[in-house]
Amino acid sequence: MFVLLCSAFTVAAEKRVVRPPGAKPSASWSHGILVGDTLYISGMGEDANGKIPSDFEAEAKQALDNIGAILKAGGMSPDDVVSVQVYLTDGAMFERMNAVYRSYFKDPRPTRATVVVAKLVGQGQIEITATARK
């Protein structure tokens, strides 16, 4: 019995990298990690060419589109997202971010924390991470 429990725990704890088709792997982070039926998603607002849109709403939409591509690659959709963390470099952008966010996540929306930070790595104004569960 103990061996069966240990085996079940080992299988449940296995991690699988989830990356959308065409996305370049990174040496320092993963786009998504699937553990069991839970997908943990990194957030970034870059397009496929590594460019960050200059328009804030376009950057927020790109970040959410990137999350959507990772969800799809993991066999999930925005409806499976249970928690989101939003990082903004300017709190005055909250309502603008929220308008884009509401167009992406439908009711019932995931839980969310929004944090204003001094700076993000790179030139972005927003970063969004998400956790989804099938």
N, CA, C and O atoms as CSV, one atom per row, in Angstrom:
chain,resi,resn,atom,element,x,y,z
A,1,MET,N,N,0.814,-1.179,0.000
A,1,MET,CA,C,0.000,0.000,0.000
A,1,MET,C,C,0.871,1.263,0.000
A,1,MET,O,O,0.603,2.207,-0.743
A,2,PHE,N,N,1.914,1.272,0.837
A,2,PHE,CA,C,2.813,2.420,0.921
A,2,PHE,C,C,3.469,2.701,-0.433
A,2,PHE,O,O,3.605,3.857,-0.835
A,3,VAL,N,N,3.878,1.629,-1.137
A,3,VAL,CA,C,4.509,1.783,-2.448
A,3,VAL,C,C,3.533,2.403,-3.435
A,3,VAL,O,O,3.925,3.255,-4.232
A,4,LEU,N,N,2.273,1.993,-3.398
A,4,LEU,CA,C,1.272,2.570,-4.295
A,4,LEU,C,C,1.077,4.056,-4.012
A,4,LEU,O,O,0.970,4.849,-4.947
A,5,LEU,N,N,1.029,4.441,-2.759
A,5,LEU,CA,C,0.886,5.852,-2.413
A,5,LEU,C,C,2.088,6.656,-2.876
A,5,LEU,O,O,1.922,7.753,-3.408
A,6,CYS,N,N,3.273,6.144,-2.688
A,6,CYS,CA,C,4.493,6.832,-3.137
A,6,CYS,C,C,4.497,6.956,-4.654
A,6,CYS,O,O,4.882,7.997,-5.187
A,7,SER,N,N,4.077,5.911,-5.354
A,7,SER,CA,C,4.022,5.950,-6.817
A,7,SER,C,C,3.024,6.989,-7.285
A,7,SER,O,O,3.310,7.746,-8.213
A,8,ALA,N,N,1.869,7.038,-6.666
A,8,ALA,CA,C,0.849,8.014,-7.041
A,8,ALA,C,C,1.359,9.432,-6.806
A,8,ALA,O,O,1.119,10.313,-7.632
A,9,PHE,N,N,2.048,9.666,-5.710
A,9,PHE,CA,C,2.591,10.986,-5.413
A,9,PHE,C,C,3.632,11.382,-6.447
A,9,PHE,O,O,3.652,12.531,-6.888
A,10,THR,N,N,4.491,10.462,-6.841
A,10,THR,CA,C,5.528,10.742,-7.835
A,10,THR,C,C,4.905,11.119,-9.167
A,10,THR,O,O,5.335,12.084,-9.799
A,11,VAL,N,N,3.892,10.368,-9.606
A,11,VAL,CA,C,3.229,10.665,-10.878
A,11,VAL,C,C,2.548,12.033,-10.808
A,11,VAL,O,O,2.644,12.822,-11.748
A,12,ALA,N,N,1.869,12.312,-9.708
A,12,ALA,CA,C,1.157,13.578,-9.570
A,12,ALA,C,C,2.117,14.769,-9.536
A,12,ALA,O,O,1.736,15.870,-9.933
A,13,ALA,N,N,3.325,14.577,-9.081
A,13,ALA,CA,C,4.266,15.677,-8.923
A,13,ALA,C,C,5.106,15.941,-10.170
A,13,ALA,O,O,5.890,16.890,-10.185
A,14,GLU,N,N,4.961,15.122,-11.222
A,14,GLU,CA,C,5.758,15.320,-12.433
A,14,GLU,C,C,5.411,16.653,-13.092
A,14,GLU,O,O,4.248,17.051,-13.158
A,15,LYS,N,N,6.448,17.328,-13.575
A,15,LYS,CA,C,6.268,18.611,-14.242
A,15,LYS,C,C,6.513,18.439,-15.739
A,15,LYS,O,O,7.385,17.685,-16.172
A,16,ARG,N,N,5.701,19.174,-16.516
A,16,ARG,CA,C,5.878,19.176,-17.966
A,16,ARG,C,C,5.880,20.627,-18.438
A,16,ARG,O,O,5.002,21.412,-18.080
A,17,VAL,N,N,6.877,20.968,-19.244
A,17,VAL,CA,C,6.951,22.311,-19.808
A,17,VAL,C,C,5.893,22.450,-20.896
A,17,VAL,O,O,5.728,21.562,-21.732
A,18,VAL,N,N,5.183,23.563,-20.878
A,18,VAL,CA,C,4.176,23.870,-21.895
A,18,VAL,C,C,4.623,25.142,-22.606
A,18,VAL,O,O,4.816,26.188,-21.986
A,19,ARG,N,N,4.782,25.027,-23.912
A,19,ARG,CA,C,5.236,26.156,-24.713
A,19,ARG,C,C,4.396,26.203,-25.977
A,19,ARG,O,O,4.219,25.173,-26.629
A,20,PRO,N,N,3.877,27.365,-26.341
A,20,PRO,CA,C,3.085,27.452,-27.567
A,20,PRO,C,C,3.936,27.149,-28.790
A,20,PRO,O,O,5.144,27.387,-28.777
A,21,PRO,N,N,3.325,26.629,-29.844
A,21,PRO,CA,C,4.080,26.362,-31.076
A,21,PRO,C,C,4.777,27.634,-31.568
A,21,PRO,O,O,4.174,28.706,-31.603
A,22,GLY,N,N,6.021,27.507,-31.938
A,22,GLY,CA,C,6.788,28.633,-32.469
A,22,GLY,C,C,7.452,29.504,-31.413
A,22,GLY,O,O,8.280,30.351,-31.748
A,23,ALA,N,N,7.105,29.311,-30.147
A,23,ALA,CA,C,7.719,30.120,-29.087
A,23,ALA,C,C,9.143,29.634,-28.839
A,23,ALA,O,O,9.417,28.434,-28.814
A,24,LYS,N,N,10.025,30.585,-28.660
A,24,LYS,CA,C,11.423,30.244,-28.406
A,24,LYS,C,C,11.613,29.875,-26.942
A,24,LYS,O,O,11.121,30.579,-26.060
A,25,PRO,N,N,12.317,28.783,-26.669
A,25,PRO,CA,C,12.584,28.440,-25.265
A,25,PRO,C,C,13.540,29.454,-24.644
A,25,PRO,O,O,14.352,30.068,-25.336
A,26,SER,N,N,13.430,29.614,-23.354
A,26,SER,CA,C,14.312,30.504,-22.609
A,26,SER,C,C,15.213,29.669,-21.717
A,26,SER,O,O,14.813,28.611,-21.231
A,27,ALA,N,N,16.431,30.150,-21.504
A,27,ALA,CA,C,17.361,29.443,-20.624
A,27,ALA,C,C,17.033,29.686,-19.157
A,27,ALA,O,O,17.497,28.942,-18.293
A,28,SER,N,N,16.237,30.721,-18.857
A,28,SER,CA,C,16.033,31.079,-17.454
A,28,SER,C,C,14.592,30.948,-16.952
A,28,SER,O,O,14.358,31.119,-15.756
A,29,TRP,N,N,13.625,30.654,-17.815
A,29,TRP,CA,C,12.238,30.516,-17.372
A,29,TRP,C,C,11.452,29.671,-18.367
A,29,TRP,O,O,11.898,29.464,-19.495
A,30,SER,N,N,10.301,29.188,-17.959
A,30,SER,CA,C,9.411,28.413,-18.825
A,30,SER,C,C,8.140,29.219,-19.076
A,30,SER,O,O,7.686,29.965,-18.209
A,31,HIS,N,N,7.576,29.064,-20.263
A,31,HIS,CA,C,6.303,29.722,-20.574
A,31,HIS,C,C,5.217,29.226,-19.634
A,31,HIS,O,O,4.460,30.012,-19.065
A,32,GLY,N,N,5.155,27.915,-19.484
A,32,GLY,CA,C,4.175,27.308,-18.595
A,32,GLY,C,C,4.709,26.000,-18.048
A,32,GLY,O,O,5.520,25.331,-18.689
A,33,ILE,N,N,4.252,25.641,-16.866
A,33,ILE,CA,C,4.595,24.356,-16.254
A,33,ILE,C,C,3.282,23.694,-15.855
A,33,ILE,O,O,2.483,24.264,-15.111
A,34,LEU,N,N,3.074,22.481,-16.362
A,34,LEU,CA,C,1.886,21.709,-16.027
A,34,LEU,C,C,2.265,20.665,-14.988
A,34,LEU,O,O,3.160,19.851,-15.214
A,35,VAL,N,N,1.582,20.692,-13.853
A,35,VAL,CA,C,1.775,19.716,-12.783
A,35,VAL,C,C,0.402,19.114,-12.514
A,35,VAL,O,O,-0.490,19.791,-12.003
A,36,GLY,N,N,0.237,17.844,-12.859
A,36,GLY,CA,C,-1.084,17.238,-12.739
A,36,GLY,C,C,-2.053,17.957,-13.657
A,36,GLY,O,O,-1.836,18.019,-14.867
A,37,ASP,N,N,-3.119,18.500,-13.090
A,37,ASP,CA,C,-4.090,19.233,-13.905
A,37,ASP,C,C,-4.039,20.737,-13.646
A,37,ASP,O,O,-5.003,21.455,-13.913
A,38,THR,N,N,-2.897,21.208,-13.121
A,38,THR,CA,C,-2.719,22.634,-12.851
A,38,THR,C,C,-1.595,23.185,-13.724
A,38,THR,O,O,-0.500,22.626,-13.779
A,39,LEU,N,N,-1.890,24.294,-14.406
A,39,LEU,CA,C,-0.931,24.942,-15.304
A,39,LEU,C,C,-0.550,26.300,-14.728
A,39,LEU,O,O,-1.407,27.149,-14.483
A,40,TYR,N,N,0.752,26.488,-14.515
A,40,TYR,CA,C,1.305,27.748,-14.014
A,40,TYR,C,C,1.909,28.483,-15.201
A,40,TYR,O,O,2.741,27.930,-15.920
A,41,ILE,N,N,1.490,29.737,-15.412
A,41,ILE,CA,C,1.851,30.463,-16.628
A,41,ILE,C,C,2.638,31.727,-16.317
A,41,ILE,O,O,2.237,32.541,-15.486
A,42,SER,N,N,3.786,31.875,-17.013
A,42,SER,CA,C,4.576,33.104,-16.931
A,42,SER,C,C,3.883,34.175,-17.759
A,42,SER,O,O,3.157,33.865,-18.704
A,43,GLY,N,N,4.102,35.403,-17.411
A,43,GLY,CA,C,3.474,36.482,-18.154
A,43,GLY,C,C,4.482,37.409,-18.782
A,43,GLY,O,O,5.512,37.725,-18.186
A,44,MET,N,N,4.180,37.844,-19.992
A,44,MET,CA,C,4.995,38.845,-20.661
A,44,MET,C,C,4.183,39.465,-21.778
A,44,MET,O,O,3.262,38.841,-22.305
A,45,GLY,N,N,4.522,40.688,-22.141
A,45,GLY,CA,C,3.770,41.405,-23.158
A,45,GLY,C,C,4.450,41.483,-24.503
A,45,GLY,O,O,4.066,42.294,-25.345
A,46,GLU,N,N,5.469,40.642,-24.725
A,46,GLU,CA,C,6.196,40.671,-26.001
A,46,GLU,C,C,5.419,39.942,-27.086
A,46,GLU,O,O,4.698,38.983,-26.811
A,47,ASP,N,N,5.572,40.409,-28.325
A,47,ASP,CA,C,4.992,39.677,-29.449
A,47,ASP,C,C,5.967,38.586,-29.898
A,47,ASP,O,O,7.006,38.390,-29.266
A,48,ALA,N,N,5.647,37.884,-30.969
A,48,ALA,CA,C,6.471,36.763,-31.440
A,48,ALA,C,C,7.879,37.190,-31.834
A,48,ALA,O,O,8.792,36.365,-31.853
A,49,ASN,N,N,8.067,38.472,-32.147
A,49,ASN,CA,C,9.380,38.988,-32.530
A,49,ASN,C,C,10.149,39.571,-31.347
A,49,ASN,O,O,11.222,40.147,-31.530
A,50,GLY,N,N,9.611,39.427,-30.139
A,50,GLY,CA,C,10.282,39.954,-28.953
A,50,GLY,C,C,10.064,41.436,-28.737
A,50,GLY,O,O,10.730,42.048,-27.902
A,51,LYS,N,N,9.130,42.025,-29.489
A,51,LYS,CA,C,8.841,43.460,-29.363
A,51,LYS,C,C,7.679,43.681,-28.402
A,51,LYS,O,O,6.720,42.910,-28.382
A,52,ILE,N,N,7.774,44.736,-27.612
A,52,ILE,CA,C,6.698,45.124,-26.710
A,52,ILE,C,C,5.957,46.286,-27.370
A,52,ILE,O,O,6.572,47.296,-27.711
A,53,PRO,N,N,4.637,46.151,-27.554
A,53,PRO,CA,C,3.882,47.254,-28.168
A,53,PRO,C,C,4.040,48.552,-27.379
A,53,PRO,O,O,4.129,48.522,-26.151
A,54,SER,N,N,4.075,49.671,-28.061
A,54,SER,CA,C,4.242,50.959,-27.386
A,54,SER,C,C,2.937,51.419,-26.739
A,54,SER,O,O,2.967,52.159,-25.756
A,55,ASP,N,N,1.804,50.997,-27.270
A,55,ASP,CA,C,0.495,51.339,-26.720
A,55,ASP,C,C,0.186,50.425,-25.533
A,55,ASP,O,O,0.319,49.206,-25.644
A,56,PHE,N,N,-0.227,51.002,-24.395
A,56,PHE,CA,C,-0.448,50.211,-23.188
A,56,PHE,C,C,-1.517,49.139,-23.384
A,56,PHE,O,O,-1.307,47.988,-23.002
A,57,GLU,N,N,-2.654,49.497,-23.970
A,57,GLU,CA,C,-3.719,48.516,-24.171
A,57,GLU,C,C,-3.251,47.370,-25.069
A,57,GLU,O,O,-3.598,46.213,-24.832
A,58,ALA,N,N,-2.467,47.688,-26.093
A,58,ALA,CA,C,-1.935,46.646,-26.984
A,58,ALA,C,C,-0.976,45.740,-26.230
A,58,ALA,O,O,-0.943,44.534,-26.475
A,59,GLU,N,N,-0.193,46.308,-25.315
A,59,GLU,CA,C,0.718,45.489,-24.515
A,59,GLU,C,C,-0.069,44.574,-23.576
A,59,GLU,O,O,0.259,43.395,-23.440
A,60,ALA,N,N,-1.109,45.112,-22.928
A,60,ALA,CA,C,-1.939,44.296,-22.035
A,60,ALA,C,C,-2.618,43.176,-22.823
A,60,ALA,O,O,-2.668,42.035,-22.365
A,61,LYS,N,N,-3.139,43.501,-24.003
A,61,LYS,CA,C,-3.781,42.486,-24.841
A,61,LYS,C,C,-2.766,41.434,-25.275
A,61,LYS,O,O,-3.081,40.244,-25.292
A,62,GLN,N,N,-1.558,41.855,-25.626
A,62,GLN,CA,C,-0.516,40.905,-26.028
A,62,GLN,C,C,-0.172,39.968,-24.887
A,62,GLN,O,O,0.003,38.769,-25.103
A,63,ALA,N,N,-0.073,40.497,-23.670
A,63,ALA,CA,C,0.211,39.649,-22.502
A,63,ALA,C,C,-0.888,38.601,-22.327
A,63,ALA,O,O,-0.602,37.433,-22.063
A,64,LEU,N,N,-2.143,39.022,-22.473
A,64,LEU,CA,C,-3.261,38.081,-22.338
A,64,LEU,C,C,-3.306,37.104,-23.511
A,64,LEU,O,O,-3.634,35.932,-23.323
A,65,ASP,N,N,-2.983,37.568,-24.716
A,65,ASP,CA,C,-2.915,36.657,-25.872
A,65,ASP,C,C,-1.822,35.608,-25.664
A,65,ASP,O,O,-1.995,34.445,-26.028
A,66,ASN,N,N,-0.697,36.022,-25.077
A,66,ASN,CA,C,0.382,35.068,-24.781
A,66,ASN,C,C,-0.089,34.026,-23.772
A,66,ASN,O,O,0.197,32.839,-23.921
A,67,ILE,N,N,-0.809,34.469,-22.751
A,67,ILE,CA,C,-1.377,33.530,-21.781
A,67,ILE,C,C,-2.329,32.577,-22.492
A,67,ILE,O,O,-2.321,31.374,-22.230
A,68,GLY,N,N,-3.146,33.114,-23.389
A,68,GLY,CA,C,-4.084,32.276,-24.145
A,68,GLY,C,C,-3.382,31.221,-24.974
A,68,GLY,O,O,-3.856,30.089,-25.063
A,69,ALA,N,N,-2.261,31.572,-25.581
A,69,ALA,CA,C,-1.514,30.605,-26.394
A,69,ALA,C,C,-0.928,29.494,-25.522
A,69,ALA,O,O,-0.890,28.334,-25.933
A,70,ILE,N,N,-0.477,29.846,-24.333
A,70,ILE,CA,C,0.058,28.834,-23.412
A,70,ILE,C,C,-1.070,27.947,-22.905
A,70,ILE,O,O,-0.907,26.731,-22.803
A,71,LEU,N,N,-2.215,28.549,-22.586
A,71,LEU,CA,C,-3.380,27.757,-22.169
A,71,LEU,C,C,-3.755,26.748,-23.251
A,71,LEU,O,O,-3.968,25.569,-22.969
A,72,LYS,N,N,-3.831,27.221,-24.479
A,72,LYS,CA,C,-4.198,26.339,-25.597
A,72,LYS,C,C,-3.196,25.202,-25.751
A,72,LYS,O,O,-3.582,24.051,-25.956
A,73,ALA,N,N,-1.905,25.528,-25.651
A,73,ALA,CA,C,-0.863,24.500,-25.772
A,73,ALA,C,C,-0.970,23.475,-24.646
A,73,ALA,O,O,-0.559,22.326,-24.809
A,74,GLY,N,N,-1.523,23.889,-23.505
A,74,GLY,CA,C,-1.712,22.991,-22.370
A,74,GLY,C,C,-3.079,22.329,-22.358
A,74,GLY,O,O,-3.434,21.661,-21.386
A,75,GLY,N,N,-3.861,22.507,-23.440
A,75,GLY,CA,C,-5.180,21.895,-23.529
A,75,GLY,C,C,-6.232,22.588,-22.679
A,75,GLY,O,O,-7.205,21.962,-22.259
A,76,MET,N,N,-6.040,23.885,-22.423
A,76,MET,CA,C,-6.971,24.637,-21.591
A,76,MET,C,C,-7.421,25.910,-22.303
A,76,MET,O,O,-6.994,26.204,-23.419
A,77,SER,N,N,-8.295,26.656,-21.627
A,77,SER,CA,C,-8.802,27.921,-22.164
A,77,SER,C,C,-8.865,28.948,-21.032
A,77,SER,O,O,-8.642,28.599,-19.873
A,78,PRO,N,N,-9.165,30.210,-21.353
A,78,PRO,CA,C,-9.302,31.216,-20.302
A,78,PRO,C,C,-10.324,30.831,-19.228
A,78,PRO,O,O,-10.205,31.263,-18.081
A,79,ASP,N,N,-11.316,30.032,-19.587
A,79,ASP,CA,C,-12.310,29.586,-18.609
A,79,ASP,C,C,-11.695,28.725,-17.510
A,79,ASP,O,O,-12.283,28.590,-16.436
A,80,ASP,N,N,-10.522,28.141,-17.758
A,80,ASP,CA,C,-9.859,27.286,-16.773
A,80,ASP,C,C,-8.959,28.068,-15.811
A,80,ASP,O,O,-8.445,27.492,-14.852
A,81,VAL,N,N,-8.761,29.358,-16.050
A,81,VAL,CA,C,-7.889,30.169,-15.200
A,81,VAL,C,C,-8.592,30.443,-13.870
A,81,VAL,O,O,-9.738,30.893,-13.837
A,82,VAL,N,N,-7.877,30.161,-12.771
A,82,VAL,CA,C,-8.454,30.346,-11.436
A,82,VAL,C,C,-7.823,31.519,-10.675
A,82,VAL,O,O,-8.423,32.046,-9.738
A,83,SER,N,N,-6.622,31.923,-11.075
A,83,SER,CA,C,-5.952,33.002,-10.357
A,83,SER,C,C,-5.030,33.764,-11.302
A,83,SER,O,O,-4.379,33.172,-12.162
A,84,VAL,N,N,-4.984,35.081,-11.133
A,84,VAL,CA,C,-4.168,35.954,-11.985
A,84,VAL,C,C,-3.448,36.963,-11.095
A,84,VAL,O,O,-3.999,37.445,-10.105
A,85,GLN,N,N,-2.207,37.273,-11.466
A,85,GLN,CA,C,-1.454,38.331,-10.818
A,85,GLN,C,C,-1.044,39.324,-11.900
A,85,GLN,O,O,-0.454,38.951,-12.915
A,86,VAL,N,N,-1.363,40.582,-11.667
A,86,VAL,CA,C,-1.046,41.646,-12.617
A,86,VAL,C,C,-0.037,42.576,-11.958
A,86,VAL,O,O,-0.222,43.005,-10.819
A,87,TYR,N,N,1.030,42.880,-12.684
A,87,TYR,CA,C,2.062,43.795,-12.209
A,87,TYR,C,C,2.079,44.998,-13.148
A,87,TYR,O,O,2.282,44.843,-14.352
A,88,LEU,N,N,1.867,46.187,-12.604
A,88,LEU,CA,C,1.851,47.423,-13.381
A,88,LEU,C,C,2.967,48.347,-12.907
A,88,LEU,O,O,3.270,48.404,-11.715
A,89,THR,N,N,3.573,49.067,-13.841
A,89,THR,CA,C,4.582,50.047,-13.447
A,89,THR,C,C,3.957,51.395,-13.117
A,89,THR,O,O,4.636,52.290,-12.614
A,90,ASP,N,N,2.663,51.544,-13.398
A,90,ASP,CA,C,1.973,52.808,-13.133
A,90,ASP,C,C,0.544,52.494,-12.693
A,90,ASP,O,O,-0.252,51.984,-13.481
A,91,GLY,N,N,0.224,52.796,-11.443
A,91,GLY,CA,C,-1.108,52.532,-10.918
A,91,GLY,C,C,-2.206,53.269,-11.665
A,91,GLY,O,O,-3.361,52.844,-11.640
A,92,ALA,N,N,-1.864,54.378,-12.335
A,92,ALA,CA,C,-2.853,55.124,-13.104
A,92,ALA,C,C,-3.365,54.318,-14.303
A,92,ALA,O,O,-4.386,54.663,-14.898
A,93,MET,N,N,-2.655,53.253,-14.650
A,93,MET,CA,C,-3.054,52.396,-15.783
A,93,MET,C,C,-4.068,51.326,-15.376
A,93,MET,O,O,-4.500,50.540,-16.219
A,94,PHE,N,N,-4.456,51.285,-14.091
A,94,PHE,CA,C,-5.312,50.214,-13.603
A,94,PHE,C,C,-6.617,50.097,-14.391
A,94,PHE,O,O,-6.957,49.003,-14.842
A,95,GLU,N,N,-7.347,51.183,-14.566
A,95,GLU,CA,C,-8.637,51.115,-15.266
A,95,GLU,C,C,-8.458,50.716,-16.731
A,95,GLU,O,O,-9.286,49.990,-17.282
A,96,ARG,N,N,-7.393,51.183,-17.354
A,96,ARG,CA,C,-7.127,50.798,-18.750
A,96,ARG,C,C,-6.826,49.308,-18.839
A,96,ARG,O,O,-7.295,48.627,-19.751
A,97,MET,N,N,-6.036,48.801,-17.884
A,97,MET,CA,C,-5.749,47.370,-17.838
A,97,MET,C,C,-7.035,46.598,-17.601
A,97,MET,O,O,-7.283,45.577,-18.243
A,98,ASN,N,N,-7.849,47.085,-16.682
A,98,ASN,CA,C,-9.073,46.390,-16.310
A,98,ASN,C,C,-10.031,46.261,-17.496
A,98,ASN,O,O,-10.715,45.246,-17.627
A,99,ALA,N,N,-10.088,47.268,-18.352
A,99,ALA,CA,C,-10.958,47.207,-19.530
A,99,ALA,C,C,-10.521,46.084,-20.468
A,99,ALA,O,O,-11.361,45.354,-20.995
A,100,VAL,N,N,-9.219,45.942,-20.677
A,100,VAL,CA,C,-8.695,44.866,-21.531
A,100,VAL,C,C,-8.927,43.518,-20.840
A,100,VAL,O,O,-9.344,42.551,-21.477
A,101,TYR,N,N,-8.658,43.465,-19.565
A,101,TYR,CA,C,-8.800,42.233,-18.773
A,101,TYR,C,C,-10.240,41.715,-18.824
A,101,TYR,O,O,-10.465,40.523,-19.033
A,102,ARG,N,N,-11.216,42.615,-18.632
A,102,ARG,CA,C,-12.630,42.204,-18.641
A,102,ARG,C,C,-13.053,41.660,-19.994
A,102,ARG,O,O,-13.955,40.825,-20.070
A,103,SER,N,N,-12.417,42.121,-21.061
A,103,SER,CA,C,-12.774,41.601,-22.380
A,103,SER,C,C,-12.215,40.195,-22.595
A,103,SER,O,O,-12.689,39.471,-23.470
A,104,TYR,N,N,-11.223,39.806,-21.813
A,104,TYR,CA,C,-10.571,38.510,-21.971
A,104,TYR,C,C,-11.165,37.452,-21.054
A,104,TYR,O,O,-11.438,36.334,-21.490
A,105,PHE,N,N,-11.366,37.796,-19.789
A,105,PHE,CA,C,-11.912,36.852,-18.815
A,105,PHE,C,C,-13.385,37.162,-18.581
A,105,PHE,O,O,-13.753,38.287,-18.242
A,106,LYS,N,N,-14.213,36.149,-18.766
A,106,LYS,CA,C,-15.654,36.280,-18.576
A,106,LYS,C,C,-16.036,35.805,-17.176
A,106,LYS,O,O,-15.238,35.168,-16.489
A,107,ASP,N,N,-17.254,36.120,-16.763
A,107,ASP,CA,C,-17.759,35.685,-15.452
A,107,ASP,C,C,-17.909,34.175,-15.398
A,107,ASP,O,O,-18.320,33.575,-16.391
A,108,PRO,N,N,-17.598,33.550,-14.303
A,108,PRO,CA,C,-16.947,34.141,-13.139
A,108,PRO,C,C,-15.453,34.330,-13.412
A,108,PRO,O,O,-14.765,33.403,-13.837
A,109,ARG,N,N,-14.979,35.517,-13.165
A,109,ARG,CA,C,-13.569,35.828,-13.422
A,109,ARG,C,C,-12.684,35.188,-12.356
A,109,ARG,O,O,-13.127,34.917,-11.240
A,110,PRO,N,N,-11.414,34.950,-12.727
A,110,PRO,CA,C,-10.480,34.373,-11.748
A,110,PRO,C,C,-10.228,35.337,-10.587
A,110,PRO,O,O,-10.509,36.531,-10.683
A,111,THR,N,N,-9.695,34.800,-9.494
A,111,THR,CA,C,-9.226,35.684,-8.432
A,111,THR,C,C,-8.066,36.493,-9.011
A,111,THR,O,O,-7.425,36.070,-9.973
A,112,ARG,N,N,-7.800,37.657,-8.420
A,112,ARG,CA,C,-6.735,38.490,-8.987
A,112,ARG,C,C,-6.099,39.360,-7.922
A,112,ARG,O,O,-6.760,39.852,-7.008
A,113,ALA,N,N,-4.808,39.532,-8.067
A,113,ALA,CA,C,-4.071,40.532,-7.296
A,113,ALA,C,C,-3.419,41.460,-8.313
A,113,ALA,O,O,-2.848,40.999,-9.301
A,114,THR,N,N,-3.501,42.753,-8.076
A,114,THR,CA,C,-2.837,43.729,-8.929
A,114,THR,C,C,-1.851,44.505,-8.068
A,114,THR,O,O,-2.209,45.060,-7.029
A,115,VAL,N,N,-0.608,44.532,-8.521
A,115,VAL,CA,C,0.468,45.140,-7.743
A,115,VAL,C,C,1.160,46.197,-8.603
A,115,VAL,O,O,1.451,45.958,-9.775
A,116,VAL,N,N,1.418,47.347,-8.026
A,116,VAL,CA,C,2.198,48.377,-8.710
A,116,VAL,C,C,3.645,48.210,-8.279
A,116,VAL,O,O,3.958,48.164,-7.089
A,117,VAL,N,N,4.524,48.119,-9.278
A,117,VAL,CA,C,5.948,47.909,-9.028
A,117,VAL,C,C,6.731,49.091,-9.594
A,117,VAL,O,O,6.239,49.812,-10.462
A,118,ALA,N,N,7.941,49.281,-9.101
A,118,ALA,CA,C,8.774,50.386,-9.574
A,118,ALA,C,C,9.213,50.174,-11.015
A,118,ALA,O,O,9.245,51.116,-11.806
A,119,LYS,N,N,9.553,48.925,-11.356
A,119,LYS,CA,C,10.057,48.629,-12.700
A,119,LYS,C,C,9.928,47.142,-12.956
A,119,LYS,O,O,10.020,46.328,-12.037
A,120,LEU,N,N,9.714,46.798,-14.213
A,120,LEU,CA,C,9.740,45.408,-14.658
A,120,LEU,C,C,11.037,45.182,-15.417
A,120,LEU,O,O,11.636,46.130,-15.926
A,121,VAL,N,N,11.466,43.949,-15.495
A,121,VAL,CA,C,12.644,43.620,-16.303
A,121,VAL,C,C,12.271,43.905,-17.753
A,121,VAL,O,O,11.201,43.499,-18.207
A,122,GLY,N,N,13.118,44.580,-18.466
A,122,GLY,CA,C,12.819,44.953,-19.845
A,122,GLY,C,C,12.099,46.289,-19.887
A,122,GLY,O,O,12.168,47.073,-18.941
A,123,GLN,N,N,11.415,46.539,-20.977
A,123,GLN,CA,C,10.783,47.840,-21.201
A,123,GLN,C,C,9.269,47.835,-20.977
A,123,GLN,O,O,8.612,48.853,-21.200
A,124,GLY,N,N,8.717,46.723,-20.547
A,124,GLY,CA,C,7.276,46.603,-20.410
A,124,GLY,C,C,6.676,47.432,-19.287
A,124,GLY,O,O,7.353,47.834,-18.341
A,125,GLN,N,N,5.361,47.675,-19.431
A,125,GLN,CA,C,4.592,48.394,-18.423
A,125,GLN,C,C,3.679,47.468,-17.630
A,125,GLN,O,O,3.129,47.852,-16.598
A,126,ILE,N,N,3.526,46.225,-18.133
A,126,ILE,CA,C,2.622,45.277,-17.504
A,126,ILE,C,C,3.164,43.862,-17.642
A,126,ILE,O,O,3.770,43.508,-18.654
A,127,GLU,N,N,2.938,43.068,-16.619
A,127,GLU,CA,C,3.243,41.644,-16.681
A,127,GLU,C,C,2.076,40.942,-15.987
A,127,GLU,O,O,1.587,41.397,-14.952
A,128,ILE,N,N,1.642,39.837,-16.568
A,128,ILE,CA,C,0.507,39.085,-16.027
A,128,ILE,C,C,0.888,37.633,-15.934
A,128,ILE,O,O,1.345,37.049,-16.916
A,129,THR,N,N,0.709,37.033,-14.767
A,129,THR,CA,C,0.911,35.587,-14.595
A,129,THR,C,C,-0.450,34.983,-14.269
A,129,THR,O,O,-1.358,35.672,-13.805
A,130,ALA,N,N,-0.573,33.681,-14.521
A,130,ALA,CA,C,-1.858,33.026,-14.293
A,130,ALA,C,C,-1.665,31.588,-13.858
A,130,ALA,O,O,-0.645,30.962,-14.149
A,131,THR,N,N,-2.669,31.073,-13.152
A,131,THR,CA,C,-2.730,29.665,-12.778
A,131,THR,C,C,-4.065,29.136,-13.272
A,131,THR,O,O,-5.114,29.729,-13.017
A,132,ALA,N,N,-4.018,28.021,-13.978
A,132,ALA,CA,C,-5.236,27.412,-14.522
A,132,ALA,C,C,-5.332,25.961,-14.047
A,132,ALA,O,O,-4.327,25.303,-13.779
A,133,ARG,N,N,-6.564,25.493,-13.952
A,133,ARG,CA,C,-6.786,24.106,-13.499
A,133,ARG,C,C,-7.897,23.506,-14.333
A,133,ARG,O,O,-8.965,24.096,-14.495
A,134,LYS,N,N,-7.631,22.331,-14.855
A,134,LYS,CA,C,-8.605,21.619,-15.687
A,134,LYS,C,C,-9.547,20.833,-14.826
A,134,LYS,O,O,-10.443,20.165,-15.342
